[in-house]
Amino acid sequence: MTEPCTESASLLLVDDDITFCRVLSAALKRRGFAVTVAHSVELAIPLAEDNPPEFAVIDLKMGGAPGLVLVKVLHELDPNTRIVVLTGYASIATAVGAIKLGATQYLSKPANADEIVAAFNQVPDSNVPLNTQPAQIEHLEWEHIQRVLIEQDGNISATARALNMHRRTLQRKLAKPPLRNI
């Protein structure tokens, strides 16, 4: 029989939605995690460098750098960090990109604390089931933009140059993801 752990596992929660962070942080603390919260990638990186977390929950789309930039940094700091990426704009390209960068799992919002904790224990799987219906052009464009954005480490200007697109046009496209097929 093993001794119970007296020290809480460290968890970094990064999301620009302050209310969501407050609620999820409280729920994760009740489940035994020592939670540190940041509301941007730029604020989270120094926290992670000072004390690499054992677990991380990262929103994909925030003001400033996208969450995938932080996934890459966390994985470089400690490849054993269990990372769950949350997004309201799920796409195959970003799911595969997140897993390749070191995420443990990729969940669509809304996700509750129990789903997130369960995702920490899942084996990363980039074999995302594909829909048999042909994709709409808006979805294909969105996924291509996401793929190039990942390749450019979240840099909007570099992504716009790579896509031969004006930066403001790219920002408008990123702010308005395509509707999901229902």
Helices and strands as residue ranges (DSSP letters): E 9-14, H 18-30, E 33-38, H 41-50, E 55-59, H 67-77, E 82-87, H 92-101, E 105-108, H 113-120, H 137-151, H 156-162, H 167-175
